[in-house]
Amino acid sequence: MTIDPAGIITDVNREAEALSGCTRDELIGAAFKNYFTDPETARRASNWRCAMKR
């Protein structure tokens, strides 16, 4: 997932769709905070990103 400086989602992958429960079309153009402010969702996203770096 990429976001612009204003916090608007500009691109997503399948994992971002799975984490949010929303489609690509629903996410792109939306505010990041509207979908990823729940601590558990943020934790899962962070853990996934860390796992991908290994």
C-alpha positions in Angstrom: 0.0 0.0 0.0 1.2 3.5 -0.7 -0.2 6.7 0.6 0.4 10.3 -0.3 1.6 13.0 2.1 -2.0 13.9 3.0 -2.7 10.3 4.1 -4.7 9.3 1.0 -4.3 5.8 -0.3 -2.8 5.8 -3.8 -2.1 2.1 -4.4 -2.9 -1.2 -2.8 -2.0 -4.9 -3.3 -4.1 -8.0 -2.5 -2.8 -8.2 1.0 -4.0 -4.7 1.8 -7.4 -5.7 0.4 -7.4 -8.8 2.7 -6.3 -6.8 5.8 -9.0 -4.1 5.2 -11.8 -6.3 3.9 -12.3 -3.8 1.1 -11.7 -3.8 -2.6 -8.9 -2.0 -4.4 -11.5 0.4 -5.8 -12.8 1.2 -2.4 -9.4 1.8 -0.9 -7.7 4.0 -3.6 -8.6 7.6 -3.0 -9.7 7.0 0.6 -8.1 8.2 3.8 -5.7 5.7 5.3 -7.0 6.5 8.8 -10.5 5.4 7.8 -9.4 1.8 7.2 -6.3 1.2 9.4 -6.8 2.9 12.7 -7.9 -0.2 14.6 -4.9 -1.3 16.6 -5.3 -5.0 15.8 -5.5 -4.2 12.0 -2.4 -2.0 12.3 -0.6 -4.8 14.2 -1.4 -7.4 11.6 -0.3 -5.0 8.8 3.0 -4.3 10.7 3.7 -8.0 11.3 3.1 -8.8 7.7 5.4 -6.1 6.5 8.1 -7.3 8.9 7.8 -10.8 7.7 8.2 -9.7 4.1 11.5 -8.1 5.0 13.0 -11.4 6.2 
